[in-house]
Amino acid sequence: MIAEADMQLRDRIRRYGELAELVVLILKSVDLTTIPVLELTSDIRSLAQTTIELPAALHRRLKQIAAARGTSMNAMVNSAVLEYGKKKKK
């Protein structure tokens, strides 16, 4: 996850397991078909990786939308987190 998205999530989680719950909430509450998609730079590979288990239907939807938009699921998740953060600041 990119640093800005990671910080937004960590500010909101309080206990073990909340990260996955929050990501699921975010993915369900933003319009994945229209949000601006981040262009992840090559230095993204130097960041620590986190695995989040998603409900199967949400995983399939995310994968389909990412493919249709010509991007990765990772970019879509990061984009969704940032979009959600922008809406919460308003």
C-alpha positions in Angstrom: 0.0 0.0 0.0 1.3 3.5 -0.7 2.3 5.5 2.4 -0.6 8.0 2.3 -3.2 5.2 2.0 -1.5 3.2 4.7 -1.5 6.1 7.1 -5.2 6.8 6.5 -6.0 3.2 7.3 -3.8 3.0 10.4 -5.4 6.1 11.8 -8.7 4.4 11.8 -7.9 0.9 13.0 -7.9 0.2 16.7 -7.7 -3.6 17.1 -6.6 -6.7 15.2 -8.8 -7.6 12.3 -10.1 -4.1 11.8 -7.9 -3.5 8.7 -9.7 -6.1 6.6 -13.1 -4.9 7.9 -12.2 -1.3 7.0 -10.9 -2.2 3.5 -14.1 -4.2 2.8 -16.2 -1.2 3.9 -14.2 1.1 1.7 -14.4 -1.1 -1.3 -18.2 -1.4 -0.9 -18.7 2.3 -0.3 -16.8 3.9 -3.2 -17.6 3.6 -6.9 -14.7 1.5 -8.2 -15.8 2.1 -11.7 -15.3 5.9 -11.6 -12.7 6.8 -8.9 -9.4 8.1 -10.2 -6.9 5.3 -10.4 -3.5 5.9 -8.9 -0.5 5.2 -11.1 1.7 3.1 -8.8 5.4 3.8 -9.3 8.1 1.2 -9.5 9.3 2.0 -6.0 6.0 0.6 -4.7 7.8 -2.8 -4.7 10.1 -1.6 -1.9 7.1 -1.2 0.5 6.0 -3.9 2.9 3.1 -6.1 1.7 -0.1 -6.8 3.5 -2.5 -9.5 2.6 -6.2 -8.8 3.2 -8.8 -11.5 2.8 -11.9 -10.3 1.0 -15.3 -12.0 0.6 -15.2 -14.0 -2.6 -17.8 -11.9 -4.4 -16.0 -8.7 -3.6 -12.7 -10.1 -4.7 -14.2 -11.2 -8.1 -15.8 -7.7 -8.5 -12.5 -6.0 -7.7 -10.6 -8.2 -10.1 -13.1 -7.6 -12.9 -13.2 -3.9 -12.5 -9.4 -3.7 -12.3 -9.0 -5.7 -15.5 -11.7 -3.6 -17.2 -9.8 -0.4 -16.2 -6.5 -1.8 -17.2 -4.9 -1.7 -13.8 -4.1 -3.9 -10.8 -6.2 -4.9 -7.8 -3.5 -3.2 -5.7 -3.9 0.1 -7.5 -7.7 -0.1 -7.1 -7.5 -0.8 -3.4 -5.0 2.1 -2.9 -7.2 4.4 -5.0 -10.3 3.4 -3.1 -8.6 4.1 0.3 -7.5 7.6 -0.9 -10.9 8.4 -2.3 -12.6 7.3 0.9 -10.2 9.4 2.9 -11.0 12.5 0.8 -14.7 12.0 1.3 -14.3 11.6 5.1 -12.3 14.8 5.3 -15.2 16.8 3.9 
